[in-house]
């Protein structure tokens, strides 16, 4: 725009989108720029929703309590995500504390590191590392660290991954059928479905999400090519009895996502290596959102108690309070367990 001398520049035009409010992820420019539009973000949070491109950390107080943090503590956030838990941890362990933040998502990790730097934490307090949480021992060896005081993990997908159609995690939005948490490696969901036999896909649907219609759905999907999320949704709707809450679609997408990212395999490797990464008396706290994940965590902690690896573990599972469940519906499925190394 050319401005003549003495004229006041006009403000930029409002971004155009259909309807009164933006519905598409890419049109929610105010939510995607929270620093410049804090009032809009506050309204979205007050309505019980998560602003686009962000993530509301779940059960923060309960997680901090489970980790029993002190100034000077050193530990690992194995699933850095948006950095909400990491920022709360960093505040608790200063002065003198150190946090390593691991995340395999090459898209989100630089954004989160920049966010934490803007909050005032330098490299002597926080280091971001691109790694799956199963690679924690390798990360510690690279840092010449024998053990840490605490390990924290928040399993599953983050809101940024679910809500961004370009990542292909959600059945609600049109996007490429990808679902990789690390978008630089491995098979996409489309590649996986195309290479599977019906029996293989049926087993995945049963094991990863307890899908009652696994056989029928697998027979219709396995070996076929689906370029987008909504193509897959259409195919599922043609053969499955879809409930009003779309639980069938949720289970199918969940099961495929878990397989694409080998989430259960990575969790098994992580649980096996946690004790060797903790100092004596060190604590581990793990948030899960899937019954299969929680079952694996519980059994690992119980086995550690029997074998004399852990001295204590949480009595039962810890869940979000009623106020948090109302304010953030995504907290409803969360389950927290902790253990203390001998």
N, C-alpha and C positions, 0 to 999 in steps of 0.2 A: 504494500500500500504506500502511495506517494503522499507525503504530508507537506503542504505549503508552509512557508515561514509564518509563524504566529498562530498556526492552527494547533488545536489540541488533538493528539492522536486518539482515534476511537478505540474502545476496548475490543478485543477479539470477539467474533460472533460465537454465540453458544453452539456447542456441538449439536448437530442435528441427528435425531433418531425418531423412529415411529412412536406415536403415543405420547402420553404426558411424562412418563418416567422411562429411563433406559432399561431395557430388559436383557439385551445381549451383553455378555461379559465385556467385550471390547468397547461398548458404548458407555460403560459406567466409569467415566473419566474422573469423577469426583472421588469415588471409592478407591480407585486405583492410584490416586495421589492424596493420601490421607494427610500429609503435612500441610497441604494447601487448602484442604476442605474438611477440617476437623468436625465442624458442625454436622455435615452430612454423615460422616462416619459414626458420630455419636447417635444420630437418629436411627441408623441401621442397627447398631448394637442394642439400642433400647427396644427395638422391635423384636429382639430375639434372633436376629440373623447375623451372619458373618459377612463383613464387607468384602466385596470382590477383591481377589488378589491378596488377601490376608488370612490370618488364622488366629482364633482366640484360644489361648492356652487353657487347658482343662485341668481342674483340681490342683491349681498351683499351690495353695496352702498345704494340702494333704501331701503333695510330692515333696515340698520343702521339709515338712515334718518327718516324712519317712527317711529322708537323706540325712537329717540331723546335722545340718551344715554349721560351720564355724568360720570366723575370719582366719585366713591362712590355709583353708582346705584346698586340696587340688583334686580335680576329677574330670570326668568325661560326660558330655551330653552326646549320646550316640546317635540321636535322631534330631539334629538341630532344627530342621524345618524353618518356620518363620522366626524363631528365636525367642518366643515368649517365655518359655521355661528357662532358657539360657540367661536371659536378662535378670529374671528373678533370682536365679542361682548366683550370678555374678555379684549382685547387690549384697547377698548374704555372706559371701566368702571374702569380701574385701574388709580391711586391707590385707594384702599379702597373698590372696588366693589366686588360683590359676584354673582356667577351664579350657578344655579342648572340645571343639564342636565338630562332630562328624556328620556328613550328609552326602549321599551319592548323587543327589540331584544337581547336575551341572548348571541348570537354569536358575534355580532358586538360591543355591549356596552363595554366589557373589552378592546377591541382593541382601541376604541376611547378614553377611559379614559387614557390609556397608552400614546397615541399620545399627548393628552393635557398636561399630566404630563411632557413629554419630552420637550414640548414647554415652560416649566418653571412655570406652574400654580399649586400651591399647594392646599391643602384641605381648607385653609383659603380663597381661591379665587374661587374654583370650586369643586362641589360635584356631582358625577354621581349617578343616582338613576334608578333602573330597574322598570319602570312603564309605562303603557299606559298614554297618555296625559290627558285622561278623569279622571285619578286618581290624578290630580294636587292638589286639596284641601287636600286630605289625606297626600300627601307628605309635604305640608306646615305645617299641624298640627303636623306631626312627628318631624318637625324641630322647632316647637314652634314659627312659623312666622305668624303674622296677615295679612300681605299683602306685595306685591312686587311692584317695580316701573315699571316693564315691563314684558310682556309675549310674547314669539315668538313661532310660529309653522310653520313648513314646511311640508305640508301634502303629503300623498302618499308614494310610495316606493322609496328607495334610489338606486343608481347605483350598490352598492355592492350587494343588494338583487336581482336586475334584472339580473346582469351579471353572478352570480354564479349559474351554472346549478343545483347544489345540493339543491338549495332553491325552484326550480320549478316554478318561476314566469314568465319565458319567453317562448314564443312559438318557439323561434329560436334555442333552445338548448335542447338536450336530458337530462332529469333529472326526479327525482321522482315528481309526481304530488302533491305538497305540498302547497305552497303559503302562509304559515303561517308566519306573521311577528314575532310572538313569537313562535318559533318552539317547545316549551315545553308544549303547551296547545292547546286545541280546536281541531276541525275536520280539517283534510287536505282537499284540493280541491277534491281529489279522493273520500274521505268519503262523502263529501257533495253531489257530483253529484250522487253517488250511492243511497243515501237516498231520493233524491228529485223525486217528481212526475213531469211529463211534464209541467203542468200548473204552478207549483211553479218555475221551472227553467225558463220558459218563462217570468214570471213576473220579475225575477231577471235580466235577460238579457235586458228587456225593461227599468226597473227602474234604473239600475246601469250603462247602457251604450247606451241606445236608439238604440239597435240593430234592424234594420228593418226586419231581417230574424229570429227573436226570436222564433216564433212558430215552424218553420221547424227545426231549430237547436235543440231546447229543446226536441222536439219529438224524435229526433235521439240520444240524449245524456243521458237524464234523466233515472236513474235507472241502468245504465250500469257501469261496472268496467273498469277503466283506470288506469294503474299503472304508466305511464310516460306521460310527456308533449307531446311528439311526437305521442303517441297513440291517445291522445285527438285531436291533430292537424289533423291527418289522418282522424278521424271520422268527424270532422267539414268540411274538404275539400270534403268529399264524398256527403254531402247534401247541402252545401252552395255555392252560387256564390262568389268566392274569387276574390277580386279586386287586381290590380297589386301592390298596396302598403300594402296589407295584413291588411287593416283596420278591416275587419271582425274578423280575428284572434285576433287582438289587443283588439277589443271591448269585445269579448267573454272572453278572459283571464282577462281583467280588471274587468268585471262584476263579475266573479267568485271570483277573489281576494278580491274585496270589500266586498262580502258576507262572505267569509271565515273569514275575520278579523273584520267584523261588523264595517266597517269604518264610515258609515253614522251615526250609533248609537253612536259610540264613539265621533264623531264630535258634534252631538247634545248635548251630556252630557258636553263636553268641553266648547262649546259656552255658555251654561246655567250657568256654574260655573266661567267663566273668571272674570266677574265684582266683585264677592265676593273675588277673589284672588288678585285684584289690590288695591293699595292705592288710595286715591283721587288724580286725575290728572295722574294716571298711564296709560300706553299705551299698547295696544295689536296690533301686526302685524301678519298677517297670509298669507302664500303663498299657493296657491292651483294649481292643475294641471288637474282638472276635472270640467266640467261645473256644475255638481250637488253639488260639494263641494263649488265652488264659489257662487252659488245661495244661499246656506244655510248660508254662512258667511255674504253675503250682507244683507239678510233678518234679520239676528240676529242683525247686527249693526244698521239697520234702525229701528227695534223694540226698541232697546236700546235708540236710539235718541228720539223716540216718548214717551218712558216711563221715560225720564229724567235720564237714567242710564249713557249714554254717552253724553259728551258735544260737541264732534266733531268726524267726520269720514272722510275718504278719499273721494274726489270728483271723482267718477268713479273708474275704475280699473287701476292699475299701471302695465305695462308690461315691459319686457326686451327690451333694446335698440337694434338697428339693428346690432351693432358691436358684442354684446354678443350673439345674435341669430345666427350670422354667426360662431362665435368661439365655441359655445356650443349649438348645435341644441336642446338639451333637455330643454333649457330655453324657447323655442318657446311657449309652452302651459302654462307657468307660469303666474299667476295673483296674485297681491299683494293688500291687503286692510288693513287699520288700523283704530283704533278708540281710543278715549281718554275718560277715566272715568271722570264723573263729580267731 
